[in-house]
Each structure stands twice: as structure tokens, then as C-alpha cells.
Amino acid sequence: MSGIKKALWSLAFLCAFPSPAAAEALTLERFLNEIRENHPFFVKEALSSDIEKKKQEKFLGDEDWLVRSSPFFSHQQSAYQNAFTLKSVDQAGLNASLGRTFWKTGGRLSFSYDYTGTNRSVDDIVIPLPGATINIPSGSGMFYENGFAMTYSHPLMKNKDGFLSKLDYDLQAYNISATDIVIKENQENFLLSAAILFIDWALLKEQRRILEKRLELAKEELERTKRKRKQNMVDEVDVIRARDAVLNARQNVLSAEAGMRAKGAEIGTIAQLKDVEGLEASHDLYSLETAPSVDEAVDLLKANSRVLKVFDVRLGQINLSAKGAEEREKPQLGLNLSGGLTSGAWQYGDSLGYNKPQYSASLNFSYPLGNRTARADLAKTRVEKDRIEEGKENMSLKLESGLRNLLTHIKELEKVLAVNIEQIEVAKEKTGEELKRYNQGRIELTFVIDSRDREQNIQLIYAQNAALYNKLVLRYKALTDSLL
């Protein structure tokens, strides 16, 4: 019966833990590359930049040609009438124009066409005579007018060279730059979270390896104890203790295996991998990185930090906005030039001669006394600039303190890892000595089991500290923008 149980246990163990050859190794580098290429988060973030670019493109519509058309009709009847006043006036016509603004100059060019047909109704002139009257017809009352004109308005002070015309477009360019930086920062933070998840997965694999080694030693100890029991060298209680140690070790292995498989399924799903069941982490938890000195790292951070670059972009934007406020504070002086041809006749065909030239030139000047609106805008931009500069300084200090904390933690943890290695060596030596004493019959088996458990726990602590070290290094890389 015991042989059958042993066979069943072996079969269950093999089913629970497939052969390592069947597992697909997944490195951290490949995992992050798969996320970059396949995860929808990266596509979503890229669309944010496209949205900002489309917002900028809409301002180009300010330079589009604008067509206007205004057909009209009017009727007016005179309230007072005599022989020399109009009875009524009917007018029908069309005003049409085509114009656009030029950002390079700030000027506006327009072409216009005007047509008006006027019908004046006048009573005939009646001259009374003795015994008779004389009617003098007033003649045709329909008169046609046509005209073409070209007008150009050019700013000489405010909005010179089209500065204000294209200001919104130029300001939006800063939003695009800031969005691109924020996108990279968000993507790097996402990769950091995924990388930390991967380290947790690698830790579970290492914990399983340590626990499997403990299970293997527990099995060997059980077989050794059984042989000694047959030779009446130990009591039955030692066999029970050895069997209990095997069961505890097997339970720990199964728990670690379940956690590792679950984490592997999560990892595979995030990376959009097809075969998530056969994945296994391939990562050396115990390798150490060569970190720069704190001062070098701080200088590198301040020079390259994307978070600080966002503040620089916003400073550039607010400086441009301040120039816009200064521009709006200037007086408005505009040069207007206009020229065209018109013609009119009592017959429509004769009104198309366009033989009457017209032209004009004028200067328009306006300036609000006090100009409080423009001055308030300028003062507001100066305050916003001060706020951004203070915000950058605050963020710089925050990043520096976080960086110093990380580097200090990393260097101190390296010392802890070195101590863990020594602890493992000491625990192995202690286990060897306890085993010798047990074989000599000087101590009970519990001392050996406790010593092996102590050795296993130190190895698990070493693995946990190594995983923490890896996470700190990843956070350092993300903080210095070297993870993406």
C-alpha cells in the first residue's frame, strides 16, 4: 500500500510541475519590448499627441478663403408726396466677397462684387392749363449699378507681421511638445509597473527553486531516517518528524508553484503572449548594478529629466503668451487701401462697362485709454511665469530627494545582500554540524530539521532582498528616464 501511495505522490508531483524543458523562458527585456509593441496603453497614449496636433491644425482655418454672399431686396414708399418726390423705391441686389487673412503680414485681402437694381416710381408731372392739362412723363425709373473692388488692410503697430494672427497656433505647438513628454513619462511609468510585476514573478520562481531544494533534502532525510529505523538506530517519532517535514516542504512548493503560475498568466496577458501556460521567468535576481555617485546622478537628473522639461516647455509657452499680451497693449494703426471699377446705366447691358474707377487710402488709429484689459493680461502672465518657475524648483527638489533616497537605499541594500550571503554560508555549516551530531546520536532530528528550515528561510530572505534591490534599480532607471 505504501508503494502505491508513493507512486501516486510522484505522479501528482510530476503533473503539478512540468519538465523545465517544456517551459518558455521570458526575459525582462523581451517582456518590456512585447508591451511596447502590443499593449493598447501605448496606442492610447500616442493618440493623445494626435489629438493635440489636430487641435493645432484647426487654427490654420484662420487663413482659409472666406466667401460671403448677401442678396437683398427692399421697398420704400414715401410718406409725403408731391410732383417732385418719389412715390416709392424698390431695390434688389447682391453683395459678394472673397477674402482671407495672411499670417505672414497680419493683413487681410478681399475681393468684392456689388450689384444693385433700383426702380424709382415717380408720378407724371401734370401742368394744368385753361381748358386742358399737359402730362409730362417721368421716364423709366429702373437704374442698374455694378462694381468690382479689391481691398487690403495692413497692420502697422498692433499685430505687425501677423504676430497675433498666428499666436494661438504657435501656443498650441507648446501643448504638443508638453503632451509628447507626458506621453513618454506615462509610458515609462507603465513599464516600471510591469517590470516590478516581472520581478515579483521572478522572485516566485526563485522561491519555488529554494523550496524544491528543501523538499529534496527533506525526502533524503526521510529515506535516511527510515533506514536508521529499520536498524533500530532511531525512534519511530523521528520517522514521523521527517515525514512531517516532507509534507510541509511539499505544501510550500505547491503554494509557490500556484503563485508563480498565476503571476505568469498575468504577465503573459499583459505582454499579449499566446502561450501563457508555458511561460517561466528568466532573470538573475542576484546580479548587482554599478550605480553612479549621488552628485553625478543628480546632475544627470536635472539635465535630462522629462518632468522638468515639461516646466521648461510651459515657461516657453508663457513667455510667448506674455509677448502676445505686450502686443495687444500696443495702439492699433492700420493702413487701408481700396480700388475698383463701377458702372451704371438705365439698361442692364449698358451697366456692365466698369468704366468708373474708384480708389481710396486711409489710416485707422485706435487705442483704449487706460488699456486695462491688455495690462491685466500682461500682469497675469508674469504671475503665471513666477508660479511655473517656483513649481519647477519645487519639483527639482522633490526629484533630487527621491533620487538620493533611492541611491542610498540601493547602496545600503548591497551591504545587506553581502551579509545574507555570509548568513547562508554560516547556516550551511551549522546544518552540516547538526547533521554530524545527529548521525552520532548526540541530538534529536528536530535540530537538523530546524537548522535546514533556518537555512531555507535565510535563502528566502536573500531572494526577497535581491528582488527589492532589483525594484529599486528599476525605480532609479525610471526616475532618471533611462527605462523607456
Residue, then its C-alpha position, 0 to 999 in steps of 0.5 A: m500500500s505504501g508503494i502505491k501511495k508513493a507512486l501516486w505522490s510522484l505522479a501528482f508531483l510530476c503533473a503539478f510541475p512540468s519538465p523545465a524543458a517544456a517551459e518558455a523562458l521570458t526575459l525582462e527585456r523581451f517582456l518590456n519590448e512585447i508591451r511596447e509593441n502590443h499593449p493598447f496603453f501605448v496606442k492610447e497614449a500616442l493618440s493623445s499627441d494626435i489629438e493635440k496636433k489636430k487641435q493645432e491644425k484647426f487654427l490654420g482655418d484662420e487663413d482659409w478663403l472666406v466667401r460671403s454672399s448677401p442678396f437683398f431686396s427692399h421697398q420704400q414708399s414715401a410718406y409725403q408726396n408731391a410732383f417732385t418726390l418719389k412715390s416709392v423705391d424698390q431695390a434688389g441686389l447682391n453683395a459678394s466677397l472673397g477674402r482671407t487673412f495672411w499670417k505672414t503680414g497680419g493683413r487681410l485681402s478681399f475681393s468684392y462684387d456689388y450689384t444693385g437694381t433700383n426702380r424709382s416710381v415717380d408720378d407724371i408731372v401734370i401742368p394744368l392749363p385753361g381748358a386742358t392739362i399737359n402730362i409730362p412723363s417721368g421716364s423709366g425709373m429702373f437704374y442698374e449699378n455694378g462694381f468690382a473692388m479689391t481691398y487690403s488692410h495692413p497692420l502697422m503697430k498692433n499685430k505687425d507681421g501677423f504676430l497675433s494672427k498666428l499666436d494661438y497656433d504657435l501656443q498650441a505647438y507648446n501643448i504638443s511638445a508638453t503632451d509628447i513628454v507626458i506621453k513618454e513619462n506615462q509610458e515609462n511609468f507603465l513599464l516600471s509597473a510591469a517590470i516590478l510585476f516581472i520581478d515579483w514573478a521572478l522572485l516566485k520562481e526563485q522561491r519555488r527553486i529554494l523550496e524544491k531544494r528543501l523538499e529534496l533534502a527533506k525526502e533524503e532525510l526521510e529515506r535516511t531516517k527510515r533506514k536508521r529505523k529499520q536498524n533500530m538506530v532511531d525512534e519511530v517519532d523521528v520517522i514521523r518528524a521527517r515525514d512531517a517535514v516532507l509534507n510541509a516542504r511539499q505544501n510550500v512548493l505547491s503554494a509557490e508553484a500556484g503563485m508563480r503560475a498565476k503571476g505568469a498568466e498575468i504577465g503573459t496577458i499583459a505582454q499579449l503572449k499566446d502561450v501563457e501556460g508555458l511561460e517561466a521567468s528568466h532573470d538573475l535576481y542576484s546580479l548587482e548594478t554599478a550605480p553612479s555617485v549621488d552628485e553625478a546622478v543628480d546632475l544627470l537628473k536635472a539635465n535630462s529629466r522629462v518632468l522638468k522639461v515639461f516646466d521648461v516647455r510651459l515657461g516657453q509657452i508663457n513667455l510667448s503668451a506674455k509677448g502676445a499680451e505686450e502686443r495687444e497693449k500696443p495702439q492699433l494703426g492700420l493702413n487701408l487701401s481700396g480700388g475698383l471699377t463701377s458702372g451704371a446705366w438705365q439698361y442692364g447691358d449698358s451697366l456692365g462697362y466698369n468704366k468708373p474707377q474708384y480708389s481710396a487710402s486711409l489710416n485707422f488709429s485706435y487705442p483704449l485709454g487706460n488699456r486695462t484689459a491688455r495690462a491685466d493680461l500682461a500682469k497675469t502672465r508674469v504671475e503665471k511665469d513666477r508660479i511655473e518657475e517656483g513649481k519647477e524648483n519645487m519639483s527639482l527638489k522633490l526629484e533630487s530627494g527621491l533620487r538620493n533616497l533611492l541611491t542610498h537605499i540601493k547602496e545600503l541594500e548591497k551591504v545587506l545582500a553581502v551579509n545574507i550571503e555570509q548568513i547562508e554560508v554560516a547556516k550551511e555549516k551549522t546544518g552540516e554540524e547538526l547533521k554530524r551530531y545527529n548521525q552520532g546520536r548526540i541530538e534529536l532530528t528536530f535540530v537538523i530539521d530546524s537548522r535546514d528550515r533556518e537555512q531555507n528561510i535565510q535563502l528566502i530572505y536573500a531572494q526577497n532582498a535581491a528582488l527589492y534591490n532589483k525594484l529599486v534599480l528599476r525605480y532609479k532607471a525610471l526616475t532618471d528616464s533611462l527605462l523607456 
